[in-house]
Amino acid sequence: MHRSPTAEAELAAELEAVRPVLGARYAAALPGARAAVLTRLWRALVHEPLPWTERREESGASRGPGSESSVRLRDGRRLHGPRADPYATAAHVTDVRLDGVAYDDPARLMTELAVPHGAAFAAELGHSVASLALSRAGQGPDEALLKAPQGLQGSQEWPVADWEWEQRVVDGHPYHPNCRTRPGFSVAEQLAYGPEHRPSVRLGLLPVPAGECLVSGEWPECLRDGGRLLIPVHPWQAAHVLKRSCEEGVVAHPLMSLRTLALPGGPHVKTALSTRLTSSVRDISVGSIAASATLSAFAESLTPRADGLLHMTRTLGAATADSPDLAAVLRESPRAYGAPGEHVVPVAALAGTELPSSTAWLARFARLALTVGLRLLELGVALEAHGQNLLVVLSASGAPLRLVYRDLADIRVSPARLARHGVPLPDGLPARILTDDVTALRRKLFGSLVAGALAATAGSRPALRTALETAVRDLPRTPDLVALCENPLPTKALTLMRLSPGTPGDQWALLPNPLRADAD
């Protein structure tokens, strides 16, 4: 095997200095972390339209034991590895062979491929492995799957607070090789701010004259000081970007996005955090602040058309000191939409939760999600319903009842479809979210909901197919549903995007449609 130990060793040295008790568990977690990242990378090498690959082949019985995928590169080299189920979430790839040489380290494999921009991406992969191992090391030895409440009201086995559900997501993005890359974060900062480490974070409060701020919605009195607004600031942002101290503010609990935290009493605050997490730099644009109240009101006006199956979390207030590096958004906790005895669970957390009658449960959940998603798409709104933005309200027995959606920044809105249904388009929506391009609209929903949230919850192509076959059976046969059932399934080409730093915006891959036997 060929391995580059740099990132792993550097993190181990830092860990020895700040939390030596985790050293042995970190070392033990490294092989599994390498396999988890390598599985995600191999999926990308097989299924994404990378410009230096020529064709993909499969050998052995379809999906049977010993079946393999191979990729021929344009320079004549070949990659071989286990058959790459594009919807699988379990780490099953322990090595990939490049011209017969086996690599169990994704960073080393990417280095040996020697493709454009591959060196930088290899460094990211190394950090992803190391940070993922740290995340897993930080879990207690008794961190098993949460058991379903099995009809017991107020089960003590499931979390109560919303942030406790969020912090159950340890491995990050289910399909991105950079699932745990945290550039610019030291080990001490990862332990102090990473939600999977379950810390409490004391946000700073930076006073800014109200006349110098752009405010959308209602900024609460508790975050005002006379003529000044007190803008919540993440401590990492204060130290590394703003480079100034802030007044000590409120203690909050980080959610899975890291930059969004649950405040005491329920509201969530999205803070500016100007670093790249997974794929994108996470700041808050001035334009998104300006449009936040209008967008929130527009989204809320659509919920009656979902027949009680969907809630949209409201943006309570947003403010910026005319800078994407100093801004904050306050919004409702999704927990506000759960009745007593119900659980409001991020879809990303479902993979770590044991649910009753899993096959039937998944089909019921898929039908709920597709009913809502396709109804809004027909209306003219494509949700980015991935596992972080989409939450499901579960009954006390674990049955899926309703959906909650949060974070409207990346939805797509079709003026033509809205007009066709008599829905007025409000003034002030960001131009970048408006499109009548049917491909863009379907990519947004299908890529996030089906190839993302539903696929990750199912965990494999056969399980996803079974759930979708049941779910789509009685849905209205709209053109969007026909496209979902018959065309290849779009998904963001996450690795291609990391290897294309000069290409702005999303890039896409087309996956075999799990509903089509001829796509096997």
C-alpha positions in Angstrom: 0.0 0.0 0.0 1.1 3.6 -0.6 0.1 6.2 1.9 1.0 9.9 2.6 1.0 10.3 6.4 1.5 14.1 6.4 -2.0 15.3 7.4 -2.6 12.3 9.6 0.7 12.8 11.4 0.3 16.5 11.8 -3.1 16.1 13.4 -1.8 13.4 15.7 0.9 15.7 16.9 -1.6 18.5 17.6 -3.9 16.1 19.3 -1.1 14.9 21.6 -0.7 18.5 22.7 -4.3 19.4 23.3 -6.2 16.2 24.0 -3.8 13.3 24.4 -6.5 11.0 25.8 -7.9 10.7 22.3 -4.6 9.7 20.7 -5.2 5.9 20.7 -8.8 6.2 19.5 -7.7 8.6 16.7 -5.1 6.1 15.5 -7.6 3.3 15.6 -10.1 5.4 13.6 -7.7 6.2 10.7 -8.1 3.0 8.6 -11.9 3.4 8.7 -11.6 7.1 7.8 -9.4 6.3 4.9 -11.9 3.8 3.6 -14.8 6.2 4.0 -13.1 8.9 2.0 -11.7 6.5 -0.5 -15.3 5.1 -1.1 -16.5 8.6 -1.8 -13.6 9.3 -4.1 -14.0 6.1 -6.0 -17.7 6.9 -6.6 -16.6 10.1 -8.1 -13.9 8.6 -10.3 -16.4 6.1 -11.7 -19.5 8.2 -12.1 -18.4 11.9 -12.6 -17.6 13.3 -16.0 -13.9 14.0 -15.2 -12.1 15.3 -18.3 -9.2 13.0 -18.0 -11.2 9.8 -17.9 -12.2 8.0 -21.1 -14.6 5.2 -20.3 -16.0 3.1 -17.5 -16.4 -0.7 -17.5 -17.8 -3.3 -15.2 -16.7 -6.9 -14.8 -18.2 -9.9 -12.9 -21.9 -10.5 -12.2 -23.9 -7.3 -11.9 -23.8 -6.2 -8.3 -22.7 -9.7 -7.3 -19.7 -10.6 -5.0 -16.4 -9.9 -6.7 -17.9 -7.5 -9.3 -15.6 -4.6 -10.2 -15.7 -1.2 -11.8 -12.8 0.0 -13.9 -11.9 3.4 -15.4 -9.7 3.9 -18.4 -7.9 7.2 -18.3 -7.1 9.2 -21.4 -3.4 8.5 -21.0 -4.0 4.8 -21.1 -3.7 4.0 -17.4 -6.5 2.0 -15.7 -8.1 2.2 -12.3 -9.8 -0.9 -10.8 -11.9 -1.2 -7.6 -15.1 -2.7 -6.2 -18.3 -2.0 -8.1 -19.2 1.6 -7.3 -22.9 1.8 -6.3 -23.4 5.6 -6.7 -26.1 5.5 -3.9 -24.2 3.5 -1.3 -23.1 5.1 1.9 -21.3 2.3 3.6 -17.5 2.5 3.4 -16.7 -0.6 1.3 -13.6 0.4 -0.7 -10.4 -0.4 1.1 -8.1 0.0 -1.8 -8.2 1.1 -5.5 -5.6 -0.2 -8.0 -3.9 2.1 -10.4 -2.2 0.0 -13.1 -2.0 -2.9 -10.6 -0.6 -0.9 -7.7 -3.0 -0.8 -4.7 -3.7 2.4 -2.8 -5.7 2.6 0.4 -5.0 6.3 1.0 -7.2 8.6 -1.1 -4.7 11.4 -0.9 -1.9 9.3 -2.2 -4.1 7.9 -5.0 -5.0 11.4 -6.1 -1.3 12.5 -6.0 -0.3 9.5 -8.2 -3.1 10.3 -10.7 -1.2 13.6 -11.4 -4.2 15.3 -13.0 -4.7 19.1 -13.2 -5.4 20.7 -9.8 -5.0 17.2 -8.3 -2.2 18.2 -5.8 -4.4 20.7 -4.0 -7.3 18.3 -4.0 -5.0 15.5 -2.6 -4.1 17.8 0.3 -7.8 18.3 1.0 -8.4 14.6 1.0 -5.6 14.1 3.5 -7.2 16.6 5.8 -10.6 15.0 5.3 -9.3 11.6 6.4 -7.6 13.1 9.4 -10.5 15.2 10.5 -12.9 12.4 10.0 -10.8 10.1 12.2 -10.8 12.9 14.8 -14.6 13.2 14.6 -15.0 9.4 15.1 -12.4 9.4 17.9 -14.5 12.0 19.7 -17.5 9.7 20.0 -17.9 7.6 23.2 -17.4 3.9 23.0 -21.1 3.4 23.6 -22.2 5.5 20.7 -24.5 3.0 19.0 -27.4 3.5 16.8 -30.3 5.2 18.5 -33.2 2.8 19.0 -36.7 3.6 17.8 -39.2 4.4 20.5 -41.5 1.6 19.4 -44.6 3.4 20.2 -43.6 4.6 23.6 -44.6 8.2 24.2 -41.7 10.5 25.2 -39.0 7.9 24.7 -35.9 8.6 26.6 -33.7 7.0 24.0 -34.0 9.7 21.4 -32.7 13.3 21.8 -34.9 16.0 23.1 -33.1 19.2 22.0 -32.9 20.0 18.3 -29.2 20.5 18.5 -28.7 17.0 19.9 -30.1 15.5 16.7 -27.8 17.7 14.6 -24.7 16.6 16.6 -25.4 12.9 15.8 -24.1 13.5 12.3 -20.4 12.5 12.7 -19.2 11.7 9.2 -20.5 14.8 7.4 -21.5 14.7 3.7 -22.5 11.1 2.7 -21.0 11.4 -0.8 -18.4 14.2 -0.9 -14.7 13.1 -0.5 -14.2 16.3 1.5 -16.8 15.1 4.0 -14.8 16.4 7.0 -12.2 18.8 5.5 -11.9 21.8 7.8 -9.2 24.1 6.3 -7.9 26.7 8.7 -9.1 24.9 11.8 -6.6 23.7 14.3 -7.3 20.5 16.2 -8.2 22.6 19.2 -10.6 24.6 17.1 -12.2 21.5 15.6 -12.8 20.1 19.1 -14.1 23.5 20.3 -16.4 24.2 17.4 -17.2 21.0 15.5 -20.8 19.9 16.3 -19.9 16.2 16.3 -17.7 16.9 19.3 -20.7 18.3 21.2 -19.2 21.6 22.5 -20.8 24.7 23.8 -19.7 27.8 21.8 -19.7 31.3 23.2 -20.5 33.6 20.4 -19.1 37.1 20.4 -21.3 40.2 20.1 -19.9 42.9 17.9 -21.5 46.3 18.4 -22.1 48.2 15.1 -23.9 51.6 14.8 -27.4 50.8 13.5 -27.0 53.4 10.7 -24.1 51.4 9.3 -26.1 48.2 9.1 -28.5 46.7 6.6 -31.4 45.0 8.4 -34.0 42.8 7.0 -37.0 41.7 9.1 -37.0 42.4 12.8 -33.8 42.6 14.7 -34.5 41.7 18.3 -34.2 44.1 21.2 -32.0 41.6 23.1 -29.4 42.1 20.4 -29.5 45.9 20.5 -27.6 48.3 22.7 -29.0 51.8 22.3 -28.2 52.9 18.8 -26.1 49.9 18.1 -26.8 46.4 16.8 -25.1 43.5 18.5 -24.1 41.1 15.7 -23.4 37.6 16.7 -19.9 36.5 15.6 -18.4 33.1 15.6 -15.2 33.0 17.6 -13.3 31.5 14.7 -14.4 34.4 12.5 -13.5 37.0 15.1 -10.0 35.5 15.6 -9.0 34.7 12.0 -11.0 37.0 9.7 -12.1 40.1 11.7 -9.0 39.9 13.9 -10.7 41.7 16.7 -12.1 40.9 20.1 -15.9 40.9 20.7 -17.9 41.4 23.7 -18.7 38.0 25.2 -22.1 36.9 24.2 -24.4 34.0 24.5 -23.5 30.3 24.8 -24.9 28.3 21.9 -24.8 24.8 20.5 -23.4 24.3 17.0 -25.6 22.5 14.4 -24.3 20.2 11.6 -23.4 23.2 9.3 -21.0 24.4 12.1 -21.6 28.0 11.4 -25.3 27.8 12.5 -25.9 27.5 16.2 -28.9 26.9 18.5 -29.4 29.8 20.9 -31.0 29.3 24.3 -34.8 29.4 24.0 -34.9 28.0 20.5 -33.9 30.4 17.7 -31.0 29.5 15.4 -28.4 31.9 14.3 -26.4 31.6 11.1 -23.1 33.3 11.5 -20.6 34.4 8.9 -17.7 31.9 8.8 -15.4 32.9 5.9 -13.7 29.5 5.3 -14.4 26.7 3.0 -16.4 23.8 4.5 -16.7 20.8 2.1 -17.0 22.8 -1.1 -17.8 26.5 -0.6 -16.7 29.5 1.3 -19.3 30.1 3.9 -19.9 33.8 4.3 -23.3 35.6 4.1 -23.7 37.9 1.2 -25.1 41.4 1.5 -27.6 40.5 -1.2 -28.9 37.5 0.8 -29.4 39.7 3.8 -31.4 42.2 1.8 -33.7 39.6 0.3 -34.1 37.4 3.4 -37.4 38.8 4.7 -39.0 38.8 1.2 -37.8 35.3 0.5 -39.0 34.0 3.9 -42.5 35.6 3.4 -42.7 34.1 -0.1 -41.8 30.6 1.1 -44.3 30.8 4.0 -47.1 31.8 1.5 -46.6 28.5 -0.4 -47.0 26.2 2.6 -50.9 26.1 2.4 -50.5 24.5 -1.1 -48.7 21.6 0.5 -51.9 20.4 2.4 -50.3 20.6 5.8 -47.3 18.4 4.8 -44.7 21.1 4.7 -43.5 23.9 7.0 -40.9 26.5 6.2 -38.8 27.9 9.0 -39.2 31.7 9.1 -36.4 34.1 9.0 -36.9 36.3 12.0 -34.3 38.9 11.3 -31.0 39.4 9.4 -28.3 42.1 9.6 -25.0 42.9 8.1 -22.4 45.7 8.5 -22.2 45.9 4.7 -19.8 42.9 4.6 -20.2 39.2 4.0 -17.7 38.7 6.8 -19.8 40.4 9.4 -23.4 39.3 9.2 -25.9 37.1 10.9 -29.3 35.6 10.2 -31.8 34.6 12.9 -34.5 32.0 12.1 -36.9 29.8 13.8 -35.9 26.4 15.1 -37.5 23.6 13.1 -38.6 22.2 16.5 -41.3 24.9 16.5 -43.2 22.7 14.0 -43.3 19.5 16.1 -46.2 18.8 18.5 -45.6 17.4 22.0 -44.4 13.8 21.6 -43.2 14.4 18.1 -39.5 14.5 17.0 -38.2 16.9 14.3 -35.2 15.2 12.8 -32.7 16.3 10.1 -32.8 13.8 7.3 -29.0 13.6 7.5 -29.4 12.2 11.1 -31.7 9.3 10.0 -28.8 7.2 8.9 -27.7 6.9 12.5 -31.2 6.2 13.8 -32.8 2.7 14.0 -36.3 3.1 12.6 -39.2 0.7 12.8 -40.0 -1.5 9.7 -37.2 0.1 7.8 -38.3 -0.9 4.2 -41.9 0.2 4.7 -40.7 3.3 6.6 -38.4 4.4 3.8 -41.1 3.9 1.2 -43.5 6.1 3.3 -40.9 8.7 3.8 -40.0 8.8 0.1 -43.7 9.2 -0.8 -44.0 12.1 1.6 -40.9 13.8 0.4 -41.7 13.3 -3.3 -45.3 14.4 -2.9 -44.1 17.7 -1.4 -41.1 18.2 -3.6 -42.9 17.5 -6.9 -45.9 19.6 -5.8 -43.7 22.7 -5.2 -41.7 22.0 -8.4 -44.9 22.0 -10.4 -45.9 25.2 -8.7 -42.5 26.8 -9.6 -40.2 26.3 -6.6 -37.4 23.8 -6.6 -36.1 23.1 -3.1 -32.5 22.2 -2.3 -33.8 19.4 -0.1 -30.6 17.7 0.9 -30.2 16.0 4.3 -29.2 19.2 6.1 -31.9 21.5 4.8 -34.7 18.9 5.0 -36.2 17.7 8.3 -38.9 15.1 8.9 -41.5 15.3 11.7 -41.8 11.8 13.3 -44.6 10.6 15.5 -43.9 9.2 18.9 -43.7 5.7 17.2 -41.3 7.0 14.5 -43.7 7.3 11.6 -43.0 10.2 9.1 -45.8 12.8 9.3 -44.6 16.1 7.8 -41.6 17.9 6.5 -39.8 21.0 7.6 -37.5 22.9 5.2 -34.9 25.5 6.2 -32.4 27.7 4.5 -33.9 29.3 1.4 -30.7 30.7 0.0 -30.2 28.2 -2.8 -33.7 27.3 -4.0 -34.7 28.0 -7.6 -37.9 29.8 -8.6 -39.6 29.7 -12.0 -41.6 32.9 -12.8 -43.3 31.2 -15.7 -44.5 28.2 -13.6 -45.7 30.6 -10.8 -47.6 32.6 -13.3 -49.2 29.5 -14.7 -50.6 28.7 -11.3 -51.6 32.3 -10.5 -48.9 32.8 -7.9 -47.5 36.4 -7.8 -43.8 36.7 -8.0 -42.7 39.2 -5.2 -40.3 42.0 -5.9 -36.9 41.7 -4.4 -36.1 38.0 -5.0 -32.4 37.6 -5.9 -32.0 37.3 -9.7 -29.7 34.3 -9.3 -32.5 32.1 -8.0 -34.9 32.9 -10.8 -35.0 30.5 -13.8 -37.5 28.9 -16.1 -34.9 26.4 -17.3 -36.6 23.1 -16.7 -33.3 21.2 -16.5 -32.0 23.6 -13.8 -35.2 23.3 -11.8 -35.2 19.5 -11.9 -31.5 19.3 -11.2 -32.0 21.3 -8.1 -34.7 19.1 -6.6 -33.8 15.7 -8.0 -30.1 16.1 -7.2 -30.7 17.2 -3.6 -33.7 15.2 -2.7 -33.5 11.9 -4.6 -29.8 11.5 -5.3 -29.1 13.2 -1.9 -31.5 12.9 1.0 -33.4 9.8 -0.1 -30.4 7.9 -1.4 -28.3 8.5 1.7 -31.2 7.4 3.9 -31.7 4.3 1.8 -27.9 3.6 1.8 -27.8 1.5 -1.4 -29.2 1.4 -4.9 -31.5 -1.6 -4.3 -33.0 -0.1 -1.2 -33.5 3.2 -3.0 -35.2 1.5 -6.0 -37.6 -0.4 -3.7 -38.6 2.8 -1.9 -39.0 4.8 -5.1 -41.1 2.1 -6.8 -43.6 2.2 -4.0 -43.5 6.0 -3.6 -44.1 7.0 -7.2 -46.9 4.5 -7.9 -49.8 6.7 -7.0 -48.3 10.2 -7.6 -49.7 12.5 -10.3 -48.1 11.6 -13.6 -46.7 15.1 -14.3 -43.8 15.7 -16.8 -41.5 16.2 -13.8 -42.4 12.8 -12.4 -41.9 11.2 -15.9 -38.4 12.8 -16.0 -37.6 11.5 -12.6 -38.7 7.9 -13.5 -37.2 7.7 -16.9 -34.1 9.9 -17.2 -30.7 9.5 -15.6 -30.6 11.0 -12.1 -28.7 14.3 -11.8 -26.3 14.9 -8.9 -23.7 17.5 -8.3 -20.3 16.4 -9.5 -18.6 17.3 -6.3 -15.1 16.1 -7.1 -15.2 17.7 -10.6 -16.1 21.0 -8.9 -13.1 20.7 -6.6 -10.8 19.9 -9.6 -12.2 22.9 -11.6 -11.3 26.0 -9.6 -11.7 28.2 -12.6 -15.2 27.1 -13.3 -17.9 28.9 -11.3 -21.2 27.4 -10.2 -22.4 23.9 -10.0 -21.3 21.1 -12.3 -23.3 17.9 -12.7 -23.1 14.2 -13.2 -25.8 11.8 -14.4 -26.3 8.6 -12.4 -28.0 5.4 -13.5 -31.7 5.8 -12.7 -32.5 3.4 -9.9 -36.0 2.9 -11.3 -34.8 1.6 -14.7 -33.6 -2.0 -15.0 -31.8 -1.2 -18.3 -29.6 1.3 -16.4 -28.1 -1.5 -14.3 
